[in-house]
Amino acid sequence: MAYAGIQLHVLQDILGHASVETTRGYLHPDDRHLASAAGPANALLARSAKTSPTRSRAPRSL
């Protein structure tokens, strides 16, 4: 119900919790946005890896 937009204090009343923290404890993180961001992020990183020149470091002489 929280993902549907019902406010936390309303859920608290519906569930009969004395504390909003109790209600909050039953919520699970919504990580769908992470999964949907992974594809574009991976594509960006792949493009960046292809276009970035690799710098080789010459060993320092003392």
PQR file with spaces between the fields and no chain letter, atoms N, CA, C, O and H, PARSE charges and radii, in Angstrom:
ATOM       1  N    MET     1       0.833   -1.204    0.000 -0.4000 1.5000
ATOM       2  CA   MET     1       0.000    0.000    0.000 -0.0000 2.0000
ATOM       3  C    MET     1       0.869    1.256    0.000  0.5500 1.7000
ATOM       4  O    MET     1       0.505    2.272   -0.593 -0.5500 1.4000
ATOM       5  N    ALA     2       2.023    1.179    0.671 -0.4000 1.5000
ATOM       6  CA   ALA     2       2.912    2.339    0.694 -0.0000 2.0000
ATOM       7  C    ALA     2       3.403    2.657   -0.713  0.5500 1.7000
ATOM       8  O    ALA     2       3.517    3.828   -1.076 -0.5500 1.4000
ATOM       9  H    ALA     2       2.318    0.354    1.153  0.4000 1.0000
ATOM      10  N    TYR     3       3.697    1.618   -1.518 -0.4000 1.5000
ATOM      11  CA   TYR     3       4.162    1.835   -2.889 -0.0000 2.0000
ATOM      12  C    TYR     3       3.060    2.407   -3.765  0.5500 1.7000
ATOM      13  O    TYR     3       3.331    3.014   -4.801 -0.5500 1.4000
ATOM      14  H    TYR     3       3.605    0.667   -1.223  0.4000 1.0000
ATOM      15  N    ALA     4       1.815    2.210   -3.345 -0.4000 1.5000
ATOM      16  CA   ALA     4       0.689    2.765   -4.087 -0.0000 2.0000
ATOM      17  C    ALA     4       0.458    4.229   -3.743  0.5500 1.7000
ATOM      18  O    ALA     4      -0.385    4.892   -4.348 -0.5500 1.4000
ATOM      19  H    ALA     4       1.595    1.717   -2.504  0.4000 1.0000
ATOM      20  N    GLY     5       1.216    4.733   -2.761 -0.4000 1.5000
ATOM      21  CA   GLY     5       1.112    6.148   -2.428 -0.0000 2.0000
ATOM      22  C    GLY     5       0.339    6.462   -1.163  0.5500 1.7000
ATOM      23  O    GLY     5       0.115    7.631   -0.848 -0.5500 1.4000
ATOM      24  H    GLY     5       1.900    4.195   -2.269  0.4000 1.0000
ATOM      25  N    ILE     6      -0.071    5.436   -0.433 -0.4000 1.5000
ATOM      26  CA   ILE     6      -0.784    5.695    0.821 -0.0000 2.0000
ATOM      27  C    ILE     6       0.222    6.193    1.851  0.5500 1.7000
ATOM      28  O    ILE     6       1.268    5.579    2.059 -0.5500 1.4000
ATOM      29  H    ILE     6       0.111    4.487   -0.688  0.4000 1.0000
ATOM      30  N    GLN     7      -0.096    7.288    2.480 -0.4000 1.5000
ATOM      31  CA   GLN     7       0.832    7.905    3.424 -0.0000 2.0000
ATOM      32  C    GLN     7       1.051    7.017    4.635  0.5500 1.7000
ATOM      33  O    GLN     7       0.170    6.261    5.046 -0.5500 1.4000
ATOM      34  H    GLN     7      -0.946    7.788    2.312  0.4000 1.0000
ATOM      35  N    LEU     8       2.244    7.127    5.193 -0.4000 1.5000
ATOM      36  CA   LEU     8       2.660    6.261    6.291 -0.0000 2.0000
ATOM      37  C    LEU     8       1.747    6.383    7.512  0.5500 1.7000
ATOM      38  O    LEU     8       1.415    5.378    8.142 -0.5500 1.4000
ATOM      39  H    LEU     8       2.959    7.741    4.860  0.4000 1.0000
ATOM      40  N    HIS     9       1.344    7.604    7.845 -0.4000 1.5000
ATOM      41  CA   HIS     9       0.487    7.755    9.024 -0.0000 2.0000
ATOM      42  C    HIS     9      -0.898    7.131    8.802  0.5500 1.7000
ATOM      43  O    HIS     9      -1.545    6.700    9.756 -0.5500 1.4000
ATOM      44  H    HIS     9       1.614    8.420    7.334  0.4000 1.0000
ATOM      45  N    VAL    10      -1.345    7.086    7.557 -0.4000 1.5000
ATOM      46  CA   VAL    10      -2.622    6.435    7.241 -0.0000 2.0000
ATOM      47  C    VAL    10      -2.461    4.921    7.393  0.5500 1.7000
ATOM      48  O    VAL    10      -3.336    4.254    7.945 -0.5500 1.4000
ATOM      49  H    VAL    10      -0.819    7.436    6.782  0.4000 1.0000
ATOM      50  N    LEU    11      -1.344    4.381    6.905 -0.4000 1.5000
ATOM      51  CA   LEU    11      -1.077    2.956    7.087 -0.0000 2.0000
ATOM      52  C    LEU    11      -0.993    2.610    8.566  0.5500 1.7000
ATOM      53  O    LEU    11      -1.475    1.561    8.994 -0.5500 1.4000
ATOM      54  H    LEU    11      -0.633    4.923    6.457  0.4000 1.0000
ATOM      55  N    GLN    12      -0.387    3.483    9.334 -0.4000 1.5000
ATOM      56  CA   GLN    12      -0.287    3.283   10.779 -0.0000 2.0000
ATOM      57  C    GLN    12      -1.674    3.107   11.384  0.5500 1.7000
ATOM      58  O    GLN    12      -1.905    2.194   12.178 -0.5500 1.4000
ATOM      59  H    GLN    12       0.005    4.334    8.987  0.4000 1.0000
ATOM      60  N    ASP    13      -2.595    3.987   11.002 -0.4000 1.5000
ATOM      61  CA   ASP    13      -3.967    3.900   11.514 -0.0000 2.0000
ATOM      62  C    ASP    13      -4.662    2.620   11.051  0.5500 1.7000
ATOM      63  O    ASP    13      -5.336    1.956   11.839 -0.5500 1.4000
ATOM      64  H    ASP    13      -2.408    4.728   10.357  0.4000 1.0000
ATOM      65  N    ILE    14      -4.499    2.278    9.779 -0.4000 1.5000
ATOM      66  CA   ILE    14      -5.130    1.082    9.235 -0.0000 2.0000
ATOM      67  C    ILE    14      -4.650   -0.159    9.971  0.5500 1.7000
ATOM      68  O    ILE    14      -5.438   -1.049   10.291 -0.5500 1.4000
ATOM      69  H    ILE    14      -3.951    2.818    9.139  0.4000 1.0000
ATOM      70  N    LEU    15      -3.344   -0.209   10.238 -0.4000 1.5000
ATOM      71  CA   LEU    15      -2.748   -1.391   10.870 -0.0000 2.0000
ATOM      72  C    LEU    15      -2.871   -1.386   12.384  0.5500 1.7000
ATOM      73  O    LEU    15      -2.612   -2.399   13.034 -0.5500 1.4000
ATOM      74  H    LEU    15      -2.704    0.514    9.978  0.4000 1.0000
ATOM      75  N    GLY    16      -3.267   -0.244   12.949 -0.4000 1.5000
ATOM      76  CA   GLY    16      -3.461   -0.155   14.390 -0.0000 2.0000
ATOM      77  C    GLY    16      -2.172   -0.054   15.191  0.5500 1.7000
ATOM      78  O    GLY    16      -2.131   -0.423   16.364 -0.5500 1.4000
ATOM      79  H    GLY    16      -3.477    0.578   12.420  0.4000 1.0000
ATOM      80  N    HIS    17      -1.128    0.444   14.560 -0.4000 1.5000
ATOM      81  CA   HIS    17       0.146    0.590   15.266 -0.0000 2.0000
ATOM      82  C    HIS    17       0.150    1.867   16.102  0.5500 1.7000
ATOM      83  O    HIS    17      -0.326    2.910   15.654 -0.5500 1.4000
ATOM      84  H    HIS    17      -1.160    0.744   13.606  0.4000 1.0000
ATOM      85  N    ALA    18       0.685    1.780   17.308 -0.4000 1.5000
ATOM      86  CA   ALA    18       0.772    2.956   18.172 -0.0000 2.0000
ATOM      87  C    ALA    18       1.869    3.905   17.698  0.5500 1.7000
ATOM      88  O    ALA    18       1.788    5.115   17.913 -0.5500 1.4000
ATOM      89  H    ALA    18       1.071    0.933   17.672  0.4000 1.0000
ATOM      90  N    SER    19       2.897    3.349   17.050 -0.4000 1.5000
ATOM      91  CA   SER    19       4.035    4.148   16.609 -0.0000 2.0000
ATOM      92  C    SER    19       4.215    4.023   15.101  0.5500 1.7000
ATOM      93  O    SER    19       4.071    2.941   14.531 -0.5500 1.4000
ATOM      94  H    SER    19       2.963    2.366   16.876  0.4000 1.0000
ATOM      95  N    VAL    20       4.527    5.127   14.480 -0.4000 1.5000
ATOM      96  CA   VAL    20       4.803    5.106   13.044 -0.0000 2.0000
ATOM      97  C    VAL    20       6.087    4.317   12.776  0.5500 1.7000
ATOM      98  O    VAL    20       6.266    3.781   11.683 -0.5500 1.4000
ATOM      99  H    VAL    20       4.644    6.005   14.943  0.4000 1.0000
ATOM     100  N    GLU    21       6.971    4.243   13.757 -0.4000 1.5000
ATOM     101  CA   GLU    21       8.204    3.465   13.598 -0.0000 2.0000
ATOM     102  C    GLU    21       7.893    1.974   13.465  0.5500 1.7000
ATOM     103  O    GLU    21       8.595    1.258   12.751 -0.5500 1.4000
ATOM     104  H    GLU    21       6.826    4.678   14.645  0.4000 1.0000
ATOM     105  N    THR    22       6.866    1.508   14.134 -0.4000 1.5000
ATOM     106  CA   THR    22       6.454    0.114   13.993 -0.0000 2.0000
ATOM     107  C    THR    22       6.002   -0.138   12.560  0.5500 1.7000
ATOM     108  O    THR    22       6.379   -1.140   11.952 -0.5500 1.4000
ATOM     109  H    THR    22       6.295    2.089   14.714  0.4000 1.0000
ATOM     110  N    THR    23       5.204    0.764   12.027 -0.4000 1.5000
ATOM     111  CA   THR    23       4.732    0.644   10.649 -0.0000 2.0000
ATOM     112  C    THR    23       5.908    0.683    9.699  0.5500 1.7000
ATOM     113  O    THR    23       5.972   -0.111    8.761 -0.5500 1.4000
ATOM     114  H    THR    23       4.898    1.578   12.521  0.4000 1.0000
ATOM     115  N    ARG    24       6.827    1.582    9.922 -0.4000 1.5000
ATOM     116  CA   ARG    24       7.997    1.731    9.056 -0.0000 2.0000
ATOM     117  C    ARG    24       8.821    0.425    9.043  0.5500 1.7000
ATOM     118  O    ARG    24       9.426    0.083    8.026 -0.5500 1.4000
ATOM     119  H    ARG    24       6.775    2.227   10.684  0.4000 1.0000
ATOM     120  N    GLY    25       8.839   -0.285   10.155 -0.4000 1.5000
ATOM     121  CA   GLY    25       9.574   -1.536   10.241 -0.0000 2.0000
ATOM     122  C    GLY    25       9.059   -2.616    9.321  0.5500 1.7000
ATOM     123  O    GLY    25       9.793   -3.545    8.983 -0.5500 1.4000
ATOM     124  H    GLY    25       8.348   -0.008   10.980  0.4000 1.0000
ATOM     125  N    TYR    26       7.818   -2.512    8.912 -0.4000 1.5000
ATOM     126  CA   TYR    26       7.239   -3.498    8.012 -0.0000 2.0000
ATOM     127  C    TYR    26       7.452   -3.152    6.544  0.5500 1.7000
ATOM     128  O    TYR    26       7.142   -3.955    5.664 -0.5500 1.4000
ATOM     129  H    TYR    26       7.222   -1.758    9.187  0.4000 1.0000
ATOM     130  N    LEU    27       7.969   -1.982    6.282 -0.4000 1.5000
ATOM     131  CA   LEU    27       8.220   -1.584    4.898 -0.0000 2.0000
ATOM     132  C    LEU    27       9.536   -2.186    4.432  0.5500 1.7000
ATOM     133  O    LEU    27      10.499   -2.287    5.193 -0.5500 1.4000
ATOM     134  H    LEU    27       8.221   -1.329    6.997  0.4000 1.0000
ATOM     135  N    HIS    28       9.555   -2.574    3.200 -0.4000 1.5000
ATOM     136  CA   HIS    28      10.773   -3.117    2.608 -0.0000 2.0000
ATOM     137  C    HIS    28      11.257   -2.134    1.561  0.5500 1.7000
ATOM     138  O    HIS    28      10.449   -1.511    0.872 -0.5500 1.4000
ATOM     139  H    HIS    28       8.774   -2.493    2.581  0.4000 1.0000
ATOM     140  N    PRO    29      12.560   -1.989    1.436 -0.5600 1.5000
ATOM     141  CA   PRO    29      13.074   -1.037    0.449  0.2800 2.0000
ATOM     142  C    PRO    29      12.597   -1.398   -0.957  0.5500 1.7000
ATOM     143  O    PRO    29      12.552   -2.568   -1.334 -0.5500 1.4000
ATOM     144  N    ASP    30      12.256   -0.404   -1.691 -0.4000 1.5000
ATOM     145  CA   ASP    30      11.841   -0.596   -3.076 -0.0000 2.0000
ATOM     146  C    ASP    30      13.085   -0.422   -3.941  0.5500 1.7000
ATOM     147  O    ASP    30      13.506    0.702   -4.216 -0.5500 1.4000
ATOM     148  H    ASP    30      12.293    0.547   -1.384  0.4000 1.0000
ATOM     149  N    ASP    31      13.659   -1.519   -4.358 -0.4000 1.5000
ATOM     150  CA   ASP    31      14.891   -1.430   -5.122 -0.0000 2.0000
ATOM     151  C    ASP    31      14.683   -1.627   -6.624  0.5500 1.7000
ATOM     152  O    ASP    31      15.631   -1.893   -7.363 -0.5500 1.4000
ATOM     153  H    ASP    31      13.318   -2.431   -4.134  0.4000 1.0000
ATOM     154  N    ARG    32      13.453   -1.494   -7.054 -0.4000 1.5000
ATOM     155  CA   ARG    32      13.187   -1.619   -8.491 -0.0000 2.0000
ATOM     156  C    ARG    32      13.915   -0.561   -9.287  0.5500 1.7000
ATOM     157  O    ARG    32      14.349   -0.814  -10.411 -0.5500 1.4000
ATOM     158  H    ARG    32      12.683   -1.278   -6.454  0.4000 1.0000
ATOM     159  N    HIS    33      14.056    0.640   -8.708 -0.4000 1.5000
ATOM     160  CA   HIS    33      14.755    1.713   -9.419 -0.0000 2.0000
ATOM     161  C    HIS    33      16.223    1.364   -9.619  0.5500 1.7000
ATOM     162  O    HIS    33      16.826    1.808  -10.596 -0.5500 1.4000
ATOM     163  H    HIS    33      13.704    0.845   -7.795  0.4000 1.0000
ATOM     164  N    LEU    34      16.814    0.581   -8.723 -0.4000 1.5000
ATOM     165  CA   LEU    34      18.202    0.167   -8.882 -0.0000 2.0000
ATOM     166  C    LEU    34      18.352   -0.774  -10.066  0.5500 1.7000
ATOM     167  O    LEU    34      19.287   -0.648  -10.856 -0.5500 1.4000
ATOM     168  H    LEU    34      16.325    0.220   -7.929  0.4000 1.0000
ATOM     169  N    ALA    35      17.436   -1.705  -10.182 -0.4000 1.5000
ATOM     170  CA   ALA    35      17.488   -2.650  -11.288 -0.0000 2.0000
ATOM     171  C    ALA    35      17.290   -1.934  -12.622  0.5500 1.7000
ATOM     172  O    ALA    35      17.953   -2.268  -13.604 -0.5500 1.4000
ATOM     173  H    ALA    35      16.676   -1.807   -9.540  0.4000 1.0000
ATOM     174  N    SER    36      16.399   -0.968  -12.670 -0.4000 1.5000
ATOM     175  CA   SER    36      16.160   -0.267  -13.931 -0.0000 2.0000
ATOM     176  C    SER    36      17.308    0.675  -14.276  0.5500 1.7000
ATOM     177  O    SER    36      17.495    1.005  -15.448 -0.5500 1.4000
ATOM     178  H    SER    36      15.860   -0.696  -11.872  0.4000 1.0000
ATOM     179  N    ALA    37      18.076    1.113  -13.291 -0.4000 1.5000
ATOM     180  CA   ALA    37      19.220    1.995  -13.548 -0.0000 2.0000
ATOM     181  C    ALA    37      20.468    1.205  -13.927  0.5500 1.7000
ATOM     182  O    ALA    37      21.395    1.767  -14.511 -0.5500 1.4000
ATOM     183  H    ALA    37      17.925    0.845  -12.340  0.4000 1.0000
ATOM     184  N    ALA    38      20.507   -0.069  -13.611 -0.4000 1.5000
ATOM     185  CA   ALA    38      21.704   -0.870  -13.855 -0.0000 2.0000
ATOM     186  C    ALA    38      22.036   -0.968  -15.344  0.5500 1.7000
ATOM     187  O    ALA    38      23.204   -0.872  -15.720 -0.5500 1.4000
ATOM     188  H    ALA    38      19.754   -0.525  -13.136  0.4000 1.0000
ATOM     189  N    GLY    39      21.050   -1.153  -16.177 -0.4000 1.5000
ATOM     190  CA   GLY    39      21.288   -1.276  -17.621 -0.0000 2.0000
ATOM     191  C    GLY    39      21.946   -0.041  -18.210  0.5500 1.7000
ATOM     192  O    GLY    39      23.012   -0.151  -18.815 -0.5500 1.4000
ATOM     193  H    GLY    39      20.101   -1.231  -15.872  0.4000 1.0000
ATOM     194  N    PRO    40      21.343    1.136  -18.051 -0.5600 1.5000
ATOM     195  CA   PRO    40      21.971    2.349  -18.589  0.2800 2.0000
ATOM     196  C    PRO    40      23.346    2.638  -17.963  0.5500 1.7000
ATOM     197  O    PRO    40      24.255    3.116  -18.643 -0.5500 1.4000
ATOM     198  N    ALA    41      23.486    2.346  -16.677 -0.4000 1.5000
ATOM     199  CA   ALA    41      24.780    2.583  -16.025 -0.0000 2.0000
ATOM     200  C    ALA    41      25.841    1.669  -16.608  0.5500 1.7000
ATOM     201  O    ALA    41      26.961    2.109  -16.869 -0.5500 1.4000
ATOM     202  H    ALA    41      22.749    1.957  -16.125  0.4000 1.0000
ATOM     203  N    ASN    42      25.509    0.405  -16.816 -0.4000 1.5000
ATOM     204  CA   ASN    42      26.465   -0.525  -17.415 -0.0000 2.0000
ATOM     205  C    ASN    42      26.830   -0.114  -18.838  0.5500 1.7000
ATOM     206  O    ASN    42      27.991   -0.220  -19.235 -0.5500 1.4000
ATOM     207  H    ASN    42      24.599    0.047  -16.604  0.4000 1.0000
ATOM     208  N    ALA    43      25.860    0.350  -19.599 -0.4000 1.5000
ATOM     209  CA   ALA    43      26.128    0.800  -20.966 -0.0000 2.0000
ATOM     210  C    ALA    43      27.057    2.009  -20.962  0.5500 1.7000
ATOM     211  O    ALA    43      27.972    2.094  -21.781 -0.5500 1.4000
ATOM     212  H    ALA    43      24.917    0.436  -19.277  0.4000 1.0000
ATOM     213  N    LEU    44      26.827    2.933  -20.054 -0.4000 1.5000
ATOM     214  CA   LEU    44      27.679    4.111  -19.958 -0.0000 2.0000
ATOM     215  C    LEU    44      29.111    3.719  -19.593  0.5500 1.7000
ATOM     216  O    LEU    44      30.070    4.212  -20.187 -0.5500 1.4000
ATOM     217  H    LEU    44      26.084    2.865  -19.389  0.4000 1.0000
ATOM     218  N    LEU    45      29.240    2.838  -18.621 -0.4000 1.5000
ATOM     219  CA   LEU    45      30.568    2.408  -18.205 -0.0000 2.0000
ATOM     220  C    LEU    45      31.284    1.648  -19.319  0.5500 1.7000
ATOM     221  O    LEU    45      32.495    1.789  -19.493 -0.5500 1.4000
ATOM     222  H    LEU    45      28.461    2.437  -18.139  0.4000 1.0000
ATOM     223  N    ALA    46      30.544    0.853  -20.065 -0.4000 1.5000
ATOM     224  CA   ALA    46      31.147    0.112  -21.178 -0.0000 2.0000
ATOM     225  C    ALA    46      31.639    1.071  -22.256  0.5500 1.7000
ATOM     226  O    ALA    46      32.734    0.890  -22.790 -0.5500 1.4000
ATOM     227  H    ALA    46      29.560    0.739  -19.924  0.4000 1.0000
ATOM     228  N    ARG    47      30.844    2.087  -22.583 -0.4000 1.5000
ATOM     229  CA   ARG    47      31.266    3.087  -23.573 -0.0000 2.0000
ATOM     230  C    ARG    47      32.492    3.829  -23.090  0.5500 1.7000
ATOM     231  O    ARG    47      33.433    4.063  -23.847 -0.5500 1.4000
ATOM     232  H    ARG    47      29.955    2.234  -22.149  0.4000 1.0000
ATOM     233  N    SER    48      32.470    4.194  -21.823 -0.4000 1.5000
ATOM     234  CA   SER    48      33.586    4.935  -21.241 -0.0000 2.0000
ATOM     235  C    SER    48      34.863    4.109  -21.284  0.5500 1.7000
ATOM     236  O    SER    48      35.938    4.641  -21.563 -0.5500 1.4000
ATOM     237  H    SER    48      31.706    4.004  -21.208  0.4000 1.0000
ATOM     238  N    ALA    49      34.755    2.830  -21.013 -0.4000 1.5000
ATOM     239  CA   ALA    49      35.938    1.961  -21.020 -0.0000 2.0000
ATOM     240  C    ALA    49      36.502    1.811  -22.427  0.5500 1.7000
ATOM     241  O    ALA    49      37.713    1.670  -22.596 -0.5500 1.4000
ATOM     242  H    ALA    49      33.882    2.398  -20.786  0.4000 1.0000
ATOM     243  N    LYS    50      35.639    1.839  -23.437 -0.4000 1.5000
ATOM     244  CA   LYS    50      36.095    1.697  -24.824 -0.0000 2.0000
ATOM     245  C    LYS    50      36.764    2.961  -25.335  0.5500 1.7000
ATOM     246  O    LYS    50      37.701    2.887  -26.130 -0.5500 1.4000
ATOM     247  H    LYS    50      34.655    1.953  -23.300  0.4000 1.0000
ATOM     248  N    THR    51      36.295    4.128  -24.887 -0.4000 1.5000
ATOM     249  CA   THR    51      36.809    5.388  -25.422 -0.0000 2.0000
ATOM     250  C    THR    51      37.927    5.992  -24.592  0.5500 1.7000
ATOM     251  O    THR    51      38.634    6.879  -25.070 -0.5500 1.4000
ATOM     252  H    THR    51      35.534    4.188  -24.241  0.4000 1.0000
ATOM     253  N    SER    52      38.104    5.536  -23.362 -0.4000 1.5000
ATOM     254  CA   SER    52      39.157    6.080  -22.515 -0.0000 2.0000
ATOM     255  C    SER    52      40.484    5.464  -22.899  0.5500 1.7000
ATOM     256  O    SER    52      40.628    4.242  -22.931 -0.5500 1.4000
ATOM     257  H    SER    52      37.530    4.816  -22.973  0.4000 1.0000
ATOM     258  N    PRO    53      41.456    6.316  -23.190 -0.5600 1.5000
ATOM     259  CA   PRO    53      42.770    5.756  -23.499  0.2800 2.0000
ATOM     260  C    PRO    53      43.372    5.147  -22.227  0.5500 1.7000
ATOM     261  O    PRO    53      43.289    5.711  -21.136 -0.5500 1.4000
ATOM     262  N    THR    54      43.962    4.007  -22.411 -0.4000 1.5000
ATOM     263  CA   THR    54      44.617    3.390  -21.271 -0.0000 2.0000
ATOM     264  C    THR    54      46.007    3.982  -21.170  0.5500 1.7000
ATOM     265  O    THR    54      46.769    4.011  -22.136 -0.5500 1.4000
ATOM     266  H    THR    54      44.029    3.548  -23.298  0.4000 1.0000
ATOM     267  N    ARG    55      46.301    4.434  -20.017 -0.4000 1.5000
ATOM     268  CA   ARG    55      47.612    5.033  -19.816 -0.0000 2.0000
ATOM     269  C    ARG    55      48.518    3.976  -19.215  0.5500 1.7000
ATOM     270  O    ARG    55      48.221    3.378  -18.181 -0.5500 1.4000
ATOM     271  H    ARG    55      45.681    4.410  -19.233  0.4000 1.0000
ATOM     272  N    SER    56      49.620    3.772  -19.891 -0.4000 1.5000
ATOM     273  CA   SER    56      50.582    2.871  -19.286 -0.0000 2.0000
ATOM     274  C    SER    56      51.618    3.727  -18.584  0.5500 1.7000
ATOM     275  O    SER    56      52.065    4.749  -19.105 -0.5500 1.4000
ATOM     276  H    SER    56      49.860    4.258  -20.731  0.4000 1.0000
ATOM     277  N    ARG    57      51.974    3.307  -17.439 -0.4000 1.5000
ATOM     278  CA   ARG    57      52.943    4.054  -16.662 -0.0000 2.0000
ATOM     279  C    ARG    57      54.323    3.445  -16.864  0.5500 1.7000
ATOM     280  O    ARG    57      54.532    2.243  -16.705 -0.5500 1.4000
ATOM     281  H    ARG    57      51.611    2.477  -17.016  0.4000 1.0000
ATOM     282  N    ALA    58      55.224    4.290  -17.208 -0.4000 1.5000
ATOM     283  CA   ALA    58      56.606    3.835  -17.284 -0.0000 2.0000
ATOM     284  C    ALA    58      57.147    3.743  -15.871  0.5500 1.7000
ATOM     285  O    ALA    58      56.857    4.597  -15.033 -0.5500 1.4000
ATOM     286  H    ALA    58      55.055    5.267  -17.337  0.4000 1.0000
ATOM     287  N    PRO    59      57.925    2.720  -15.607 -0.5600 1.5000
ATOM     288  CA   PRO    59      58.483    2.619  -14.268  0.2800 2.0000
ATOM     289  C    PRO    59      59.401    3.790  -13.969  0.5500 1.7000
ATOM     290  O    PRO    59      60.179    4.235  -14.812 -0.5500 1.4000
ATOM     291  N    ARG    60      59.286    4.262  -12.764 -0.4000 1.5000
ATOM     292  CA   ARG    60      60.141    5.373  -12.327 -0.0000 2.0000
ATOM     293  C    ARG    60      61.548    4.873  -12.058  0.5500 1.7000
ATOM     294  O    ARG    60      61.754    3.802  -11.485 -0.5500 1.4000
ATOM     295  H    ARG    60      58.654    3.900  -12.079  0.4000 1.0000
ATOM     296  N    SER    61      62.472    5.648  -12.470 -0.4000 1.5000
ATOM     297  CA   SER    61      63.852    5.289  -12.097 -0.0000 2.0000
ATOM     298  C    SER    61      64.277    6.201  -10.972  0.5500 1.7000
ATOM     299  O    SER    61      63.947    7.387  -10.955 -0.5500 1.4000
ATOM     300  H    SER    61      62.304    6.517  -12.935  0.4000 1.0000
ATOM     301  N    LEU    62      64.992    5.654  -10.059 -0.4000 1.5000
ATOM     302  CA   LEU    62      65.447    6.414   -8.907 -0.0000 2.0000
ATOM     303  C    LEU    62      66.753    7.073   -9.135  0.5500 1.7000
ATOM     304  O    LEU    62      67.265    7.753   -8.245 -0.5500 1.4000
ATOM     305  H    LEU    62      65.260    4.691  -10.073  0.4000 1.0000
